[in-house]
Amino acid sequence: MNGANAWWKIWVPGLVLFSVMVVGVTGNVMSGNYTALLLLGGALAAAGILVVASQFRARLLFRAKTPEGVIAHYHNLVRRIPHADAAAAYLSAMAAAAYGDFARAHQELSVVQWSDKPAMYRSQYQYALATLALMEEQDTEKALALARQGRELDLIAPGGDVQVIFHVIETVAGAETAEGIGRLEATAKRKSGLVPALALWALALYYQREGRTEDAKRCTLRLRSSAPNCKSLVQVKS
């Protein structure tokens, strides 16, 4: 949905620090000092608990009746990354749109000067507008035109990877590709979160068009369980 490309600026320094810690601990263990090993083990356990707790919290937030909790979570989650305002606005707008709160989605997007942002974030702005064109306006042609502009920006961004949301939009609009369906099916296997929910939405519509009734029903039931108040997503007939 997809700010993941920006996370390397957080994870790379973390991995470097972790490597330094491992070297230090190894040296202590070889010299017979096991205290550092115990401390590292405790730190890793605590980090694991925090990750699991964060995922559980996100899962609960998408079951709330309004998007307010999800939006607050996203603003807090990305506050330390570069261009946090753009990342928060994109994620929050997509969450609000999923809940059917289109006014809030437009409000979140309006506070960012998108033309000043790197290509990856400008592409996300196009994807957000495309998603609103689908959900709010039911205008598939407009949605596809905006999504293709987003894809072009993805291709000139560092890494050149097309974000999964592009495949969500093209599939909902009835212009799916085999590659896109494959990526959506892989994404939908994740247990919770905004992007897996959007992937399930797109797949439910695709399976329905293809006459794969049981697959469509399975996706819709998962959506109604994990994001029951996301009106724009759960309205698919099972």
N, C-alpha and C positions, 0 to 999 in steps of 0.2 A: 501498500500500500503502500514509493517504497523507500523509506529512509535508511534502509539497511546499508546502502553504499557509503553513508556518512559515518557508520559506526566504526570503520577501521581507524578513525582518528582517536577513538577511545580504546579499542581493543589492542591495537599494535603496541602503544606504550604499556598497557597492562601485561601483555605477553612478554615484553622485554623485561619488565620488573619481575615477573614470575620466574623467568629464566635465571635472572641474577640471584633470586632467592633460592632456587633449586641448587645452583652452584655452591652458594654459601652453606646450605644445609648439608649437601654432600660432603663438603670439606669438614664440617663439624662431626658428621657421623663417622667419617674415616678416622678422625682423631679421637673417637670414643665419646663425644659429647652428643647425647641423644635429646637434649632439651629442645634444641632448634627444630628437630624432626617432629616432636610433639606439638610445638607451637604452629608449625606449618600445617600439620594435620588438622588442628583445631580451626585454623583460619580457613582452610579449604572446606571444612564441614559447615562453618558458619556461612560462607559464601554460597554453598549449595542450598542451604536452608532459605537464604534470602531470595535466590532465584526461583525456587519452588513456590515460596510465599507470594512473590510478585506475579507469577503465572496464575496462581489460584485466585488472587485478587482481581486480575484482569478478567478471568472467566466469570466471576461473580458480577463485575461491573456491567458486563454485557447482558445480564439478566435484569438489570434495573429498569424502572419504568420510563426514565428520561435519560438523555445522553450526558447530563451534567457531570456525573461521576467519571465517565469515560474521558470526557474532555479535560477535566482537571487532571486525571491520571496522565494523559498524553502531554499536557503542558509541563508537568513535573518530570516526566520520563526523559524528555529531550532537552531540558533546560541548559545542559552543559555542553551540548554539541554545537559546532559552527552552524550559523543560520538557524538557530533554534526557533526563531519566530516563524520561519517558513515551514519547518518540519511540524511544529505544533499546529499551525493553521491548517495544513493539508490533512493531517491525521484527524484533527477535530472536525473539520468540514465533512470528511468522509463518514465519520461516526454519526454526525448530526443528520446527514443525508440518509444513512441507513435507518435511522429512527424516524425518518419522515419529517424532520424539523428543518425544512429547507431555508427558512429565514435565518436560522442560526448558522447554517452552513455558509451562506453568503456573507454573513457577518464575520465569521472567522477568516474567510479568504480576503475580505476587504481591508484588513489592517496591515497587510504586507505589501511592500513595494516589489512586486515580483520581477519587474524588468531589471532590477539590480542584483538578482540572485543567479547562482551558477545554473548551468543547463539542467542538471538533475532536478532542481527545485522548480524551475520553470516548466519542466515536463510534468511534474506532479500537479501544478496549477492547471494545466490543460486537462489532465486526467480527472481532476476534481470537477471542472466545468463539464466535461463529457459525462461524468457520472450523474451530475445534476440534470443534464439534458435528457438522460435516460429515465431517471426516477421522477423528476419533477415535471418535465415537459413531454415525456414519451416521444422524443424526437430522435430516432435512431440515426438519421442521416447527419444531423448536427453532431451527435455524440461521436460517430465514427470519424468525422472531419477533425474534431478536436483531439480525439485519441491519436490519430495519425500525426498530428502536429507534435503531440507529446512524444510519440515514438521517434520522430526525427530528432528531437532534442536529446532523447536517451542515447541515440547513436553517436552524438558528438560529445557526450559527457564522458568523464574518465571511466574506463571499463567498457563502455559502449553496450551495456546490457539493457535489453528492453524489460521494463518492469512488469510484474505479473498483472497489475491492474489493467494494462493494455489488453491482455487476453480476456479479462473479465468483461471489458466493455465491448470488444468485438464479438464475443460469444453471445452476450445478452442481446446485441443488435442483430444477431443472425448471420454474422460474417465470420464464424469460427474457422479455425484451421486445426489440422491434426496436431501440430506442435503446441498450439495454444491449449487444446483440450488436455494434452499430456501434462503440461505445466499446471493446469488448474487441478487435475486429479491428484498430482503430487502435493500441491499446496493444501488441498482439502483434507489430506490425511492428518494434518496438524490438528491438535485437539481444540484449540480456542484462539480467539483473536479476531481482529477486523478482517485481515486479508483472507484467512481460511473461510470466514463467513461469506465474504464476497465471492470467493471461488465456488462455494456450495450453491449460492444463488444462481450464478451463471450456469453451473452444471445442471441444476434442477431444470432450468429452462431448456437447455440443450437436450437433455435426456427426454424431456417431454416432447419436443419437436421430433425427435428420432423414434418415438414410440416405445422408449425404454421406461415404461411406467414404474416398474419397481425401483429402478435406480433413481428416478426423479423423486419418488416418494421417500426413499432413504435419505436423500439430501435435504428434502424439506423437513422431515422429522428431526434431523440433526439441527437444522436451523431453529426450529421451534423449541428445541430443548436448550440450545446454547445462547440464542439471542431472541427470546420470545417476543420482545417489544420492538424489535427492529422492523417496523411496518413495511418498509420498502423491500425487505428481503423475504419475509415470511408470507407474503400475499400470494406466492406461487401455489396453485392448486395441486394438491397431491392426489 
